[in-house]
Amino acid sequence: MELNPTVLTDNIPVEISVRIGRRRMTVAELSNLRENDILPLDQAVDDAVEICVGDHVVAYAELVADEGDSGRLNLRITRAAGEAS
């Protein structure tokens, strides 16, 4: 009896995160953050966001509002990480 060594990966769940910008701060600045503070990031509102699995960027997208009444944010994929921009 021969076993198939291929592992089926299509059903393995992965968690994605979305990076909308970055900011470098000192520990003192971080510890001084308070409610209602505004923290400027390094990108504009209409810049692409990064879709990540762990620390690896797998795609880029734009943020879009849900067309329904849920008030949720959605992502529109603009390109895969390996594609030329």
C-alpha positions in Angstrom: 0.0 0.0 0.0 1.5 3.3 -1.1 0.8 6.4 0.9 0.5 9.8 -0.8 3.0 12.1 0.9 1.2 15.2 -0.4 -0.3 17.3 2.3 -3.5 19.1 1.4 -3.2 22.7 2.4 -6.3 24.3 1.0 -8.2 23.9 4.3 -5.5 25.0 6.7 -6.8 28.2 8.4 -4.4 31.2 8.5 -4.9 34.5 10.3 -4.2 37.6 8.3 -3.5 41.1 9.7 -3.7 44.4 7.9 -1.0 47.0 8.3 -2.2 50.5 7.7 1.0 52.4 8.5 3.9 52.6 10.8 5.4 55.0 13.3 8.7 54.8 15.2 8.4 56.0 18.9 10.5 55.9 22.0 9.3 53.9 25.0 8.7 57.1 26.8 6.5 58.4 24.0 4.6 55.1 23.9 4.0 55.1 27.6 2.7 58.7 27.5 -0.1 57.9 25.0 -3.5 58.8 26.3 -7.1 58.5 25.2 -7.9 60.9 22.3 -4.2 61.4 21.4 -3.6 61.4 17.6 -0.8 59.3 16.3 0.3 60.3 12.8 1.4 57.4 10.6 3.8 57.2 7.7 1.3 57.0 4.9 -1.6 58.8 3.4 -5.3 57.9 3.8 -5.5 56.6 0.2 -2.2 54.6 0.2 -2.4 50.8 -0.1 -2.5 48.8 3.1 -0.4 45.6 3.5 -2.1 42.2 4.0 0.2 40.0 6.1 0.4 36.5 7.3 2.8 36.7 10.2 5.4 39.2 9.2 5.2 38.4 5.5 3.3 40.7 3.1 1.1 38.6 0.8 -0.9 41.3 -0.9 -1.8 44.9 -1.0 -5.3 46.4 -0.8 -7.3 49.5 -0.4 -9.8 50.1 2.4 -13.4 50.4 1.4 -16.5 50.9 3.4 -19.2 48.2 3.5 -22.0 49.1 1.2 -24.5 47.8 3.7 -25.4 49.2 7.2 -22.8 47.2 9.1 -20.3 50.0 9.3 -17.4 47.5 8.7 -14.3 48.1 6.7 -13.5 45.8 3.8 -10.5 45.3 1.6 -10.3 45.5 -2.2 -7.2 43.6 -3.3 -5.0 45.8 -5.6 -2.1 43.4 -6.2 -0.4 40.3 -4.9 2.9 40.9 -3.1 4.9 39.2 -5.9 3.4 41.3 -8.7 5.2 44.3 -10.1 3.6 47.6 -9.0 
